[in-house]
Amino acid sequence: MALPFLPGNSFNPNVGRTKYHKTQQLGYCNSVPIVSGEDRAGSKGSCIPRGTGSDLPSWVAFDKQVLCFDAYYQEAVHEKREEQFRVHSCKIYFYLEDDSIQVVEPRMQNSGLPQGTLIRRHRIPRPPPCDNTYYTIEDFNIGNELVLYAKNFKITGCDGFTKNFLHKLGVRLNAPESIPDDPYASHRKAMSATMDPKRPYERTDTLKQFLDHDRHVLRFSCRWDDTDNMFGDQREMVLHYFLADDTIEIREIIPPNSGRDATPMFLKRSRLPKIVSPLTQPGEITDRTVLNVFGPMGHGGRYILDSLKATVPQDFYVDADLRVGAVLNVMGRPFILTDADDFTREYYKQKFAIADMSAIDLGTNKKSKVLHEPPPYNGFGSEEDSLCSCTGLLPKPPRRDFIKFMQKDRHGLDSNVLRFLARMDTATPVDVDRRFIVSYFLSDDTILIYEPIIRNSGIIGGKFLERGRVKKPNQPNFSTQLSQYYMARDLYVGAQVIINDHKFVFVDADEYAYNYMERNAEKDGFVHANVGQILPKLAQVLASQNEDASHLGSSPVSFEQFRSLLQDLSQGMLSEHEIVTLARFYQDNKDNSLSIETLLAVAQEELRKVNFEDFRDLQTLCIQHDTERCGLLSPEQLHIACLAMKIPLPGDLMRNILQKVPRNEAGLIDYNNFLGALNWRDHPLDRLSIPDATGNPHWLGNDDKTQIRNVNIQALVQDLSKKPSAN
């Protein structure tokens, strides 16, 4: 029994005390700042012994973990006949990090009561006489009653996370209970069910149709035959049916020089009625009907609304009424639908199972279109420039194909210039030995001819033809049609080209031209570099001479023997370029391997483009991988280090360099030498020779390194036996 708080019955705790400073309440546990006092949150009431579970504090271990319980409390209502008590359902949230509790009551429409957060989040003390302690997790279970600030809350259920968490703690949950019905809520629900609405007309909900078919439009071509009227004719229209709101608009296709006003909108977007009714007075047709009007209008008069929703029937056109061949009544004008677009056909096929919606031909009475022939070229400027002065009052310069220029302009090592070696087809002894380099620029279809300078030849070399487009021969100088120019598909080895009355024969091409034409044979129409078209042509030649493919032989032959064999068999049906294409495709000495110097030069060029200079960090990373400090790493470790530094090199290029870089007897690579070879800033290598736009002036054909040596006849015979002949 406690002594009364009277003089002489209490003890002074400060007797004999000399220090009155506050004790330290803050500290660190597992590098986390915590409150080290005994009265901190979550320290009391814990049933978990020390040393079990995680050493982290509760606000770290249980961060963002909340238990949710369903509960209700009952409130008495005095002096009211409809209800004696009211049941409030609510949610109780228990925050595990600090044992705080929050009570929230869901809001109800038109309740007239303050709802929402009933009790803000904080630690709630237990009711007296235990008001010096707080509610913990042990106090929560289904069926328990909690007294929170004099209100009795009964827990009826919980969510799945709460159920699993309590099961892990070893708490046996009781069976869920139901929340009793609120008498006043039931009374209001019964009253609302028996009430007759003052405005019985329901509003049609078109939101779903709008969301499902927004921007979905059916398009029909239609015709209005107005020839029965004076000065009438057949007028072409386009009908748009908007699926979002079942509205229709009609636009007129006005032909040029028709004499009609440029007003393409024939019918504004609206719902189109099937039967056109006469005009009505304002207010005659309304959405609501008034019945049993009696008494004087105004003060004292009364009326009721029609609860049967009687309205004036009005039928409108819908998508089921539209199809090719149907006739629509558009404000008294017959419109016949003649065609539909692909989306409309697919829509009717999916919804109405109408597969046949082919266009119908109603004939035409249009006059034959008069072709306006431009005047002939006058010789001033280019033909395109002169033609622009005939298409408008204000002449505009001709537009260049800018997209083609950007795609086919020189980019890095890709020059997009086809170079051919040509000679003059002439009997003049002075011009027989002259050689010319013909450069075709793919960006703007221009041709440049350069003659290499040969000392003591008596001919001044240099630029033979300025860069520009070259017309094909046998075309009139002043014509009404645009002239035709040489294109890339017209140039190939063996072609005869007439340029400014000089006849050139192409005798060779550089490696880039061969590769480009073979790579884009299907796309750009290089028929002389397309193996898929050359093989049927060769099979046709063999079939015309009653020869079998095995007649070509089986052992590899040299290029000269292969060329002589095909020239004898084809008798001019195969061009020189086609023979070279077959030899390149079936050559027996393909070697695409590059030297280590070339690979390192390409790597330095790639690193120079992106300005990569993190070689010191890459060396530091290699030293970390080098545990023995010997300056050597395996190719796999070196590749991993390069990937870790995100060195901007393609994977195949890096693998080829690591495969060909020098190694020691154990297969290890000196990473200092390797990084020094890649360092374009300190140890730059000679850049790869990129051909100039005019080409190498001293190039006189391919050298022996790029020439074809052996041709695999056996592979050619096998492909010819698979390909059927053109006959």
NUZA-699472 format. One record per residue (C-alpha): chain; x, y, z; residue number from 1. Coordinates in steps of 0.05 Angstrom, whole numbers, plus 5000, padded with zeros to 4 digits. Each point is the difference from the previous one (the first is absolute). Layout:
N
  mol     u     v     w  seq
    A     X     Y     Z  NUM
...
This chain:
727
  mol     u     v     w  seq
    A  5000  5000  5000    1
    A  5028  5067  4978    2
    A  5011  5054  5053    3
    A  4961  5065  4993    4
    A  5037  5057  4970    5
    A  5008  5040  5064    6
    A  5060  5033  5033    7
    A  5043  4947  5031    8
    A  4974  4943  4957    9
    A  5041  5016  4937   10
    A  5073  4991  4985   11
    A  5045  5049  4965   12
    A  5036  4964  4943   13
    A  5053  5055  4996   14
    A  5028  4987  5070   15
    A  5076  4988  4993   16
    A  5000  5016  4926   17
    A  5054  5048  4975   18
    A  4991  4996  4924   19
    A  4935  5021  4968   20
    A  5017  4996  4925   21
    A  4957  4960  4952   22
    A  5023  4931  4980   23
    A  5019  4984  4929   24
    A  4940  4975  4961   25
    A  5032  4992  4930   26
    A  5046  4947  4975   27
    A  5019  4955  4942   28
    A  4981  4927  4987   29
    A  5026  4966  4937   30
    A  5020  5069  4973   31
    A  4928  5024  5007   32
    A  4985  5059  5047   33
    A  4949  4978  5053   34
    A  4970  5024  5065   35
    A  5036  4962  5055   36
    A  4953  5020  5057   37
    A  4955  4948  5032   38
    A  4935  5037  4985   39
    A  5007  5004  4925   40
    A  4945  4977  4953   41
    A  4994  4926  4990   42
    A  5044  4981  5059   43
    A  4946  4978  5048   44
    A  4954  4941  4994   45
    A  5043  4961  4952   46
    A  4995  4925  5007   47
    A  5061  4985  4955   48
    A  5062  4984  5042   49
    A  5063  5039  4987   50
    A  5045  4967  4949   51
    A  4943  4971  4958   52
    A  4985  5029  4932   53
    A  5033  5060  4966   54
    A  5044  5049  5038   55
    A  4971  5059  4962   56
    A  4955  5049  5037   57
    A  4925  4994  4990   58
    A  4993  5062  4957   59
    A  5051  4970  4951   60
    A  4978  4927  5002   61
    A  4925  5016  4996   62
    A  5003  5062  4956   63
    A  4937  5009  4958   64
    A  4967  4938  5030   65
    A  4930  5014  5026   66
    A  4947  4952  5028   67
    A  4929  5015  4978   68
    A  4939  4978  5042   69
    A  4925  5008  4985   70
    A  4962  5025  5060   71
    A  4937  5037  5020   72
    A  4974  5040  5058   73
    A  4929  5014  5022   74
    A  4973  5069  5016   75
    A  4935  5013  5038   76
    A  4948  5047  4969   77
    A  4952  5034  5048   78
    A  4930  5029  4987   79
    A  4993  4974  4929   80
    A  4946  4952  4976   81
    A  5036  4973  4938   82
    A  5061  4975  5038   83
    A  5024  4987  5071   84
    A  5072  4985  4983   85
    A  5046  5007  4941   86
    A  5055  4951  4977   87
    A  5064  5030  4972   88
    A  5047  4955  4961   89
    A  5073  5021  5000   90
    A  5072  4978  4986   91
    A  5053  4994  5054   92
    A  5072  5005  4976   93
    A  5056  4976  5045   94
    A  5070  5024  4980   95
    A  5052  4948  5019   96
    A  5058  5048  4998   97
    A  4979  5041  5061   98
    A  4936  4965  5026   99
    A  4958  5060  4979  100
    A  4926  4993  4984  101
    A  4955  5037  4951  102
    A  4924  4993  4994  103
    A  4966  5020  4936  104
    A  4925  4999  4985  105
    A  4982  4995  4925  106
    A  4960  5058  4975  107
    A  4927  4988  4981  108
    A  4962  5044  4952  109
    A  4949  5049  5031  110
    A  5013  4973  5070  111
    A  5004  5069  5034  112
    A  5053  4974  5049  113
    A  5073  5018  5005  114
    A  5036  4939  4972  115
    A  5070  4983  4977  116
    A  5056  4996  5051  117
    A  4969  4991  5069  118
    A  5065  4990  5039  119
    A  5066  5026  4972  120
    A  5060  4956  4999  121
    A  5035  4996  5068  122
    A  5011  4951  5057  123
    A  4934  4990  5037  124
    A  5001  4985  5075  125
    A  4958  4945  5030  126
    A  4939  5021  5041  127
    A  5009  5012  5075  128
    A  5027  4973  5046  129
    A  5052  4977  4947  130
    A  5007  5069  4969  131
    A  5075  4999  5009  132
    A  5007  4946  4947  133
    A  4984  5001  4926  134
    A  4965  4952  4953  135
    A  5046  4950  4967  136
    A  4992  4945  4948  137
    A  4979  4951  5054  138
    A  4935  5038  5010  139
    A  4975  4990  4929  140
    A  4960  4939  4978  141
    A  4935  4988  4966  142
    A  4943  5006  5051  143
    A  5040  5043  5048  144
    A  4971  5065  5025  145
    A  5045  5061  5006  146
    A  4983  5061  5040  147
    A  5030  5059  4964  148
    A  4987  5065  5036  149
    A  4934  4976  5031  150
    A  4975  4970  4935  151
    A  4991  4924  4996  152
    A  5026  4973  4933  153
    A  4988  4927  4983  154
    A  5046  4966  4950  155
    A  4962  4957  4948  156
    A  5054  4982  4949  157
    A  5067  5016  4969  158
    A  5035  4998  4932  159
    A  5046  4946  4973  160
    A  5066  5032  5020  161
    A  4976  5009  5071  162
    A  4976  4928  5003  163
    A  5068  4973  4976  164
    A  5039  5045  5047  165
    A  4960  4979  5061  166
    A  5007  4927  4981  167
    A  5075  5008  4997  168
    A  4999  5030  5070  169
    A  4962  4939  5025  170
    A  4934  5036  5011  171
    A  4938  4956  4990  172
    A  4950  5043  4964  173
    A  4926  4994  5016  174
    A  4947  4991  4946  175
    A  4979  5063  4963  176
    A  4936  5033  5023  177
    A  4950  5042  4961  178
    A  4984  5073  5013  179
    A  4928  5009  5023  180
    A  4954  5040  4955  181
    A  4989  5073  5013  182
    A  4924  5011  5012  183
    A  5000  5071  4973  184
    A  5039  4979  4936  185
    A  4950  4944  4988  186
    A  4943  5049  5011  187
    A  5028  5050  4950  188
    A  5012  4945  4949  189
    A  4928  4977  5005  190
    A  4975  5072  4993  191
    A  5042  5013  4938  192
    A  4975  4937  4968  193
    A  4927  5022  5007  194
    A  5011  5072  4977  195
    A  4976  5019  4931  196
    A  5051  5045  4967  197
    A  4976  5069  4981  198
    A  5034  4994  4932  199
    A  4989  4930  4974  200
    A  5035  5010  4934  201
    A  5065  4961  4998  202
    A  5060  5027  4965  203
    A  5031  4955  4948  204
    A  5072  4984  5019  205
    A  5043  5006  4937  206
    A  5067  5003  5036  207
    A  5016  4927  4987  208
    A  4986  5007  4926  209
    A  5044  5062  4997  210
    A  5058  4966  5036  211
    A  4996  4937  4958  212
    A  4993  5034  4932  213
    A  5034  5067  5007  214
    A  5034  5020  4934  215
    A  4969  4939  4965  216
    A  4969  5026  4936  217
    A  4967  4961  4943  218
    A  5014  5029  4932  219
    A  4956  4989  4939  220
    A  5002  5028  4930  221
    A  4932  5021  4976  222
    A  4966  5035  4941  223
    A  4941  5047  4993  224
    A  4967  4997  4932  225
    A  4972  5070  4990  226
    A  4993  4996  4924  227
    A  4924  5006  5003  228
    A  5005  5073  5021  229
    A  5021  5055  4953  230
    A  5076  5007  4995  231
    A  5006  4940  5048  232
    A  5052  4946  4994  233
    A  5028  4941  5039  234
    A  5036  5024  5061  235
    A  5052  4958  5036  236
    A  4998  5001  5076  237
    A  5036  4968  5060  238
    A  4958  4978  5059  239
    A  5031  4994  5069  240
    A  4964  4962  5055  241
    A  5027  5013  5070  242
    A  4992  4938  5043  243
    A  5011  5040  5064  244
    A  4932  5034  4997  245
    A  4965  4973  4937  246
    A  5006  5066  4963  247
    A  5010  5010  4925  248
    A  5035  5052  4959  249
    A  5003  5005  4924  250
    A  5056  5035  4962  251
    A  4997  5016  4926  252
    A  5057  4986  4952  253
    A  5003  5063  4958  254
    A  5036  4987  4934  255
    A  5044  5056  4972  256
    A  4967  5051  4954  257
    A  4931  4976  5020  258
    A  4973  5070  5012  259
    A  4977  4983  5071  260
    A  5019  5035  5064  261
    A  5058  4969  5039  262
    A  4955  4977  5058  263
    A  5015  4926  5008  264
    A  4954  4991  5061  265
    A  4933  4978  4970  266
    A  4968  4977  5066  267
    A  5026  5019  5068  268
    A  5012  4946  5052  269
    A  4934  4980  5032  270
    A  4953  4942  5007  271
    A  4966  4986  4933  272
    A  4925  4984  5005  273
    A  4971  4948  4953  274
    A  4935  5038  4990  275
    A  5003  5075  4993  276
    A  4943  5031  5040  277
    A  4975  5071  4989  278
    A  5027  5055  5044  279
    A  4968  5006  5068  280
    A  4989  5059  5046  281
    A  5051  5011  5056  282
    A  4979  4959  5060  283
    A  4954  4954  4962  284
    A  5048  4941  5006  285
    A  5033  4996  5068  286
    A  5035  4948  5042  287
    A  4945  5000  5054  288
    A  4925  4995  4991  289
    A  4952  5037  5047  290
    A  4932  4966  5014  291
    A  4935  5021  5035  292
    A  5010  5074  4998  293
    A  4944  5034  5038  294
    A  4988  5067  5033  295
    A  5025  5067  4975  296
    A  5070  5002  4973  297
    A  5045  5034  5050  298
    A  4980  5010  5072  299
    A  4956  4943  5026  300
    A  5009  4954  4939  301
    A  5025  4930  5009  302
    A  5026  4946  4953  303
    A  5030  4931  5001  304
    A  5053  4967  4956  305
    A  4988  4940  4956  306
    A  5030  4941  5037  307
    A  4993  4955  4938  308
    A  5052  5043  4964  309
    A  4958  5011  4938  310
    A  5042  5034  4946  311
    A  4992  5016  4927  312
    A  5032  4941  4962  313
    A  5056  5020  4953  314
    A  5043  4949  4964  315
    A  5072  5016  4981  316
    A  5050  4965  4956  317
    A  5048  4953  5037  318
    A  5058  4957  4977  319
    A  4954  4941  4985  320
    A  4966  5041  4945  321
    A  5064  5017  4963  322
    A  5032  4953  4949  323
    A  5025  5004  4929  324
    A  4940  5005  4953  325
    A  4952  5029  5052  326
    A  4961  5063  4983  327
    A  4994  5053  5055  328
    A  4949  5055  5006  329
    A  5042  5062  5015  330
    A  4949  5055  5012  331
    A  4959  4977  4940  332
    A  5060  4985  4955  333
    A  5016  4928  4980  334
    A  5073  4982  5014  335
    A  5026  4932  4977  336
    A  5062  4971  5035  337
    A  5050  4976  4948  338
    A  5063  4981  5038  339
    A  5032  4994  5069  340
    A  5070  5001  5028  341
    A  5038  4941  5031  342
    A  4983  5018  5072  343
    A  4925  5003  4983  344
    A  5003  4933  4965  345
    A  5035  4968  5059  346
    A  4950  5031  5049  347
    A  4939  4972  4963  348
    A  5035  4933  4992  349
    A  5012  4994  5075  350
    A  4934  5028  5025  351
    A  4948  4982  4947  352
    A  5036  4942  4964  353
    A  4995  5037  4933  354
    A  5060  4977  4960  355
    A  4980  5025  4931  356
    A  5005  5076  4999  357
    A  5032  5009  4932  358
    A  4993  5067  4965  359
    A  4944  5009  4949  360
    A  5010  5036  4934  361
    A  4944  5048  4981  362
    A  5034  5025  4939  363
    A  5026  5070  4991  364
    A  4982  5059  4958  365
    A  5063  5038  5014  366
    A  5035  5032  4942  367
    A  5067  4972  4980  368
    A  5056  5033  5039  369
    A  5041  5047  4958  370
    A  5073  4990  5010  371
    A  5036  5066  5007  372
    A  5064  4993  4963  373
    A  5055  5047  5024  374
    A  5037  5042  4950  375
    A  5066  4974  4974  376
    A  5065  5013  5036  377
    A  5028  5068  4982  378
    A  5073  4986  5017  379
    A  5005  5047  5060  380
    A  5019  4966  5065  381
    A  4983  4927  5014  382
    A  4938  4966  4972  383
    A  4969  4994  5070  384
    A  5013  5074  5014  385
    A  4967  5021  4935  386
    A  4940  4954  5013  387
    A  4988  5033  5068  388
    A  4988  5067  4965  389
    A  4941  4967  4963  390
    A  4965  4972  5062  391
    A  4985  5065  5036  392
    A  5002  5075  4995  393
    A  5056  5004  5051  394
    A  5057  4954  4977  395
    A  5030  4956  5054  396
    A  5066  4964  4996  397
    A  4996  4924  4990  398
    A  5001  4960  5064  399
    A  5057  4952  5011  400
    A  4990  4931  5030  401
    A  5027  5018  5068  402
    A  4985  4932  5031  403
    A  5040  4964  4947  404
    A  5057  5050  5007  405
    A  5004  4988  5076  406
    A  4996  4924  4992  407
    A  5051  4994  4943  408
    A  5049  5055  5021  409
    A  5069  4979  5022  410
    A  4998  4974  5071  411
    A  5064  4975  5034  412
    A  5031  4945  4958  413
    A  4938  4994  4956  414
    A  5012  5048  4942  415
    A  4938  4982  4959  416
    A  5040  5012  4937  417
    A  5004  4946  4946  418
    A  5066  5003  4961  419
    A  5011  4967  4933  420
    A  5060  4995  4955  421
    A  4982  5016  4928  422
    A  5034  5006  4932  423
    A  4979  5034  4936  424
    A  4969  4957  4947  425
    A  5037  5032  4942  426
    A  5048  4982  4945  427
    A  5044  5061  5009  428
    A  5069  4974  5021  429
    A  5010  5059  5048  430
    A  4936  4986  5039  431
    A  5002  4924  5002  432
    A  5045  4995  5061  433
    A  4967  5056  5039  434
    A  4967  4979  5065  435
    A  4947  5039  5038  436
    A  4973  4995  5070  437
    A  4924  5008  5000  438
    A  4971  5018  5069  439
    A  4925  4995  5010  440
    A  4974  5037  5061  441
    A  4939  4965  5029  442
    A  4978  5061  5040  443
    A  4979  5042  4940  444
    A  5010  4953  4939  445
    A  5058  5041  4972  446
    A  5060  4974  4961  447
    A  5072  5024  5003  448
    A  5053  4976  4951  449
    A  5074  5006  5017  450
    A  5059  4981  4956  451
    A  5063  4980  5037  452
    A  5061  5040  4982  453
    A  5052  4960  4962  454
    A  5066  5033  4988  455
    A  5027  5007  4930  456
    A  4934  4975  4971  457
    A  4986  5063  4961  458
    A  4931  5006  5033  459
    A  4984  5049  5055  460
    A  4966  4959  5055  461
    A  4956  5023  5055  462
    A  4925  5013  5003  463
    A  4968  4977  4935  464
    A  4927  5015  5018  465
    A  4974  5045  5054  466
    A  4954  4969  5051  467
    A  4928  5002  4977  468
    A  4943  4958  4973  469
    A  5011  4969  4931  470
    A  4944  4992  4950  471
    A  4990  4937  4962  472
    A  5013  5005  4925  473
    A  4950  5007  4943  474
    A  4955  5049  5036  475
    A  4975  5066  4970  476
    A  5032  5061  5028  477
    A  4936  5041  5006  478
    A  4944  4954  5019  479
    A  4935  5008  5040  480
    A  5019  4940  5042  481
    A  5056  4996  5052  482
    A  5063  4967  4975  483
    A  5023  4933  5027  484
    A  5067  4996  5036  485
    A  5048  4943  5015  486
    A  4983  4966  5066  487
    A  5040  4952  5043  488
    A  4966  4939  4970  489
    A  5024  5020  4930  490
    A  5074  4995  5020  491
    A  5035  4932  5005  492
    A  5063  4967  4976  493
    A  4993  4988  4925  494
    A  4949  5057  4990  495
    A  5008  5047  4941  496
    A  4983  5072  5020  497
    A  4999  5060  4953  498
    A  5018  5064  5036  499
    A  5004  5063  4959  500
    A  5009  4961  4935  501
    A  5057  4960  5032  502
    A  4988  4925  5004  503
    A  5028  4969  5064  504
    A  5005  4926  5017  505
    A  5003  4982  5074  506
    A  5055  4949  5010  507
    A  5006  4996  5076  508
    A  4971  5025  5066  509
    A  5029  5008  5069  510
    A  4985  4954  5059  511
    A  4951  5049  5032  512
    A  4959  5003  4936  513
    A  4997  4924  4994  514
    A  4980  4992  5073  515
    A  4947  5056  4997  516
    A  4967  4974  4937  517
    A  4999  4928  5026  518
    A  4973  5022  5067  519
    A  4944  5043  4970  520
    A  4985  4958  4939  521
    A  4927  4988  5017  522
    A  4987  5068  5031  523
    A  5030  5046  4946  524
    A  4991  4955  4939  525
    A  5073  4981  4985  526
    A  4982  4941  4955  527
    A  5072  4988  4979  528
    A  5020  4989  5074  529
    A  4941  4957  5020  530
    A  5020  4927  5004  531
    A  4928  4979  5005  532
    A  4987  5026  4930  533
    A  5066  4980  4969  534
    A  4994  4926  5016  535
    A  4933  4990  4962  536
    A  5030  5039  4943  537
    A  5061  4954  4998  538
    A  4953  4939  5005  539
    A  4962  5027  4940  540
    A  5066  5006  4961  541
    A  5018  4928  5017  542
    A  4931  4976  4981  543
    A  5001  5037  4933  544
    A  5065  4964  4982  545
    A  4977  4932  5027  546
    A  5056  5001  5050  547
    A  4998  4972  5071  548
    A  5026  5037  5060  549
    A  5050  4946  5013  550
    A  5033  5021  4934  551
    A  5031  5059  5038  552
    A  5044  4952  5040  553
    A  5010  4987  5074  554
    A  5070  5021  5020  555
    A  5017  5072  5018  556
    A  5025  5042  4942  557
    A  5033  5067  4994  558
    A  4960  5063  4986  559
    A  5027  5005  4929  560
    A  4979  4929  4985  561
    A  4931  5011  5031  562
    A  4991  5064  4960  563
    A  5021  4968  4934  564
    A  4953  4941  5014  565
    A  4939  5044  5013  566
    A  5015  5046  4942  567
    A  5003  4941  4952  568
    A  4935  4971  5028  569
    A  4960  5065  5004  570
    A  5022  5030  4934  571
    A  4986  5070  5025  572
    A  4938  4984  5041  573
    A  5038  5010  5066  574
    A  5033  5067  5012  575
    A  5069  5008  5029  576
    A  4970  5024  5066  577
    A  4956  4938  5005  578
    A  5060  4955  4990  579
    A  5039  5037  5054  580
    A  4941  4996  5047  581
    A  4996  4924  4992  582
    A  5075  4994  5010  583
    A  4998  5043  5063  584
    A  4941  4960  5027  585
    A  5033  4933  4988  586
    A  5073  5020  5010  587
    A  5042  4949  5037  588
    A  5048  5048  5035  589
    A  4953  5041  5043  590
    A  5041  5030  5057  591
    A  4965  5055  5038  592
    A  5049  5000  5057  593
    A  5033  5066  5016  594
    A  5068  5013  5030  595
    A  5009  5022  5073  596
    A  5025  5067  4976  597
    A  4936  5012  4960  598
    A  4957  4979  5058  599
    A  5036  5046  5048  600
    A  4994  5057  4951  601
    A  4925  4988  4995  602
    A  4995  4997  5076  603
    A  5038  5066  5008  604
    A  4955  5032  4948  605
    A  4938  4978  5038  606
    A  5028  5025  5067  607
    A  5021  5066  4968  608
    A  4929  5012  4975  609
    A  4969  4995  5069  610
    A  5061  5034  5034  611
    A  5013  4942  5047  612
    A  5060  5015  5046  613
    A  4988  4958  5063  614
    A  5063  4958  4987  615
    A  5029  5016  5069  616
    A  4938  4974  5035  617
    A  5001  4939  4955  618
    A  5073  4987  5019  619
    A  4982  5006  5074  620
    A  4945  4949  4991  621
    A  5048  4952  4965  622
    A  5050  5008  5058  623
    A  4944  4980  5048  624
    A  4987  4937  4959  625
    A  5076  4986  4998  626
    A  5006  4967  5069  627
    A  5072  4977  4987  628
    A  5023  5069  4976  629
    A  5034  4970  4939  630
    A  4970  5046  4948  631
    A  4964  4943  4965  632
    A  4927  4981  4995  633
    A  4961  4946  4964  634
    A  4957  5021  4940  635
    A  4937  4986  5040  636
    A  5022  5045  5058  637
    A  5020  5055  4953  638
    A  4934  4996  4963  639
    A  4962  5004  5067  640
    A  5040  5062  5019  641
    A  4983  5033  4934  642
    A  4927  4984  5009  643
    A  5001  5028  5071  644
    A  5027  5066  4975  645
    A  4948  5000  4944  646
    A  5052  5011  4946  647
    A  4960  5021  4938  648
    A  5024  4946  4952  649
    A  4957  4947  4964  650
    A  5003  4931  5031  651
    A  5025  4965  4937  652
    A  5056  5052  4991  653
    A  5023  4991  5073  654
    A  4999  4924  4993  655
    A  5041  5002  4936  656
    A  5051  5046  5031  657
    A  5007  4956  5062  658
    A  5007  4939  4955  659
    A  5057  5029  4959  660
    A  5037  5041  5052  661
    A  5068  4970  5018  662
    A  5002  4952  5059  663
    A  5054  4964  5040  664
    A  5010  4926  5007  665
    A  4945  4995  5054  666
    A  4950  5036  4955  667
    A  5001  5064  5041  668
    A  4998  5071  4972  669
    A  5042  5059  5022  670
    A  4944  5049  5017  671
    A  5047  5060  5002  672
    A  5019  4989  4927  673
    A  4928  4985  4982  674
    A  4975  5065  5031  675
    A  5056  5039  4969  676
    A  4980  4973  4931  677
    A  4928  5024  5012  678
    A  5021  5068  5027  679
    A  4988  5045  4940  680
    A  5022  5061  5039  681
    A  5071  4978  5020  682
    A  5014  4947  4947  683
    A  4960  5019  4938  684
    A  5003  4953  4940  685
    A  4993  5021  4928  686
    A  4928  5010  4983  687
    A  4968  4954  4950  688
    A  5002  5028  4930  689
    A  4931  5024  4983  690
    A  4992  5011  4925  691
    A  4990  5071  4979  692
    A  4936  5020  4965  693
    A  5038  5003  4934  694
    A  5033  4932  5013  695
    A  5073  4983  4999  696
    A  5029  5034  4938  697
    A  5052  4945  4992  698
    A  4950  4942  5006  699
    A  5003  4959  4935  700
    A  4960  4938  5019  701
    A  5003  4949  5056  702
    A  5068  4973  5019  703
    A  5019  4927  5008  704
    A  4980  4998  5073  705
    A  4927  5014  4985  706
    A  4996  4960  4935  707
    A  4963  4934  4998  708
    A  5048  4942  4995  709
    A  4961  4935  5003  710
    A  4926  4986  4987  711
    A  4963  4941  5031  712
    A  4966  4969  4939  713
    A  4970  4943  5041  714
    A  4958  5047  5042  715
    A  4976  5036  4937  716
    A  4980  4934  4968  717
    A  4961  4979  5062  718
    A  4961  5066  5001  719
    A  4986  4994  4925  720
    A  4972  4930  5009  721
    A  4952  5026  5054  722
    A  4977  5060  4958  723
    A  4949  4983  4946  724
    A  5016  5026  4931  725
    A  4964  5061  4973  726
    A  4968  4957  4946  727
